[in-house]
Amino acid sequence: MQSASLLSKRECGACARRAARQTARVNSVTADLVGKLRALLAPDRVLMADVDILPYSFDGTAALKQKPGAVVFPLTPEEVAACVGAAREAAVPVVTRGSGTGLSGGSVPVPGCLVVCLARMDRLIEVDEKNLTLRAQCGVITKEIDDAAAKAGLFYPPDPGSMKISTIGGNVAENSGGLRGLKYGVTRDYVMGLQVVLPDGTLATLGNKCVKDVAGYSMKDLFIGSEGTLGIITEVTLKLLPRPQARRTMLALYDSMEAAAETISAIIAAKIIPCTLEFLDRVTVECVEDYAKIGLPVDVEALVLMETDGHPAVVEEEAARIMDLARQNGAREVRAAADEAEGARLAAARRNAFSALARVMPTTILEDVTVPRSELAAMVRFIRECARRHKLRVGTFGHLGDGNLHPTFLTNERDTEEMHRVETALEEIVGETLRLGGTVTGEHGVGLAKKAFIRRQLGEASYELMRSIKRALDPQGLLNPGKIFDL
């Protein structure tokens, strides 16, 4: 199985090579630099042999691949700073990675660069029940963050699809979303403080545990979602919430996507904000049922997963109202999970969507676009019509409550003619997304895959402002060069 995003494999490879050429005074890793790194870290934490660095040549966007010059595994912020300082002296680009689950090519190396892998910086430093905060090194797995919070009766809401393997530092660098984003927001909404290694090797602390702090610029927010282009996140301080006392999961089945979208509008209009409003289209439901054998009907046009949480009395009231609104707006069947175990099985239908689709064809192109909620049904219709017109198989799923769609192309990159049709269709989808006032990425980031479109979305002034910030902080252009934009 291979996955990609908006640009073709050929185009993305060219982007990475161009980024390496365009970086001022760029060199590749040399034996001299490797010697310095081994003296800093110990030899077994510096990899250079081809067989050892191969797994670090790509991320979750597996159609993209570039070989780095070396890979290092620091254990402390000071070691990260020392590695960055050594690379800067040698004018060698630095690309940071955690678990490598990104889907936009954000941690794909540029040729000959130094990859700083932070996966071993996995110490959970503190759960502070008095201040409702948690401190952790950047390499802690996202699910372990919420598990640690749960032991104290607390809750870390962001839940990206890769939460069982992705690292918290990567989540912050990409500003990751998740299924609970409608009610609880995204990663940015829970970051109170960061420790960051700057491009010159300086270690900076940004933010703190204070609920209110308006002293100066909000510098931490500059680094959230910056995809490793401005600094390397080594430690995070996160806000936690009291854990919801109850949760209710419901499933609604529809014969039209329009009816599903109308249900979502009705729920929001009723002043109800569920923690989850997810959907799968027919193609995705068929693949999920074939993969997971959950017992889903495969003759539906849309399956909507709905979840409410909070105080038990409120949950029961909201669940009853949500199910009633679903029936009023055309659901042919609505049911609630009998218990938490059944709720988890129903939620698995959505969480297994990508894995299920990825089994069908050799190449799976997972997209990520977001439109205003009011345009959701129109966008889903456009994707379906676009797939039909170009004779392509596309499964669409996503976050119905916040307009974030994941049209997923099931194809074969060895079929040159079909891949041309895929790229044409993807260009049309992006164009329609922007026409409807949407964004080319809701949660996967820009990386290599979306940078050809970011200028079109932002406009010239905003685009140049972003590049000027990069130049100011990283004048040599050595941190994750070529991602988001070229300098």
Buried (B, 14 or more C-beta within 10 A) or exposed (E): EBBBBBBBBEBBBEBBBBBBEBBEEBBBBBEEBBEBBBEBBEEEBBBBEEEEBBEBBBBBBBBBBBBBBBBBBBBBBEBBBBBBBBBBEBBBBBBBBBBBBBBBBBBBBBBBBBBBBBBEBBBBEEBBEEBBBBBBBBBBBBBBBBEBBEEBEBBBBBBBBBBBBBBBBBBBBBBBBBBBBBBBBBBBEBBBBBBBBBBBBEBBBBBEBEEEEEEEEEBBBBBBBBBBBBBBBBBBBBBBEEBBEBBBBBBBBBBBBBBBBBBBBBBBEEEBBBBBBBBBBBBBBBBBBEBBEEEBEEEBBBBBBBBBBBEEEBBBBBBBBBBEBBBEBBBBEBBBBEEEEBBEBBBBBBBBBBBBBBEBBEBBBBBBBBBEBEBBBBBBBBBBEBBEEBEBEBBBBBBBBBBBBBBBBBBEBEBEEBBEBBBBBBEBBBEBBBEBEBBBBBBBBBBBBBBBBBBEBBEEEEBEEBBEBBEEBBEBBBBBBBBBBBB
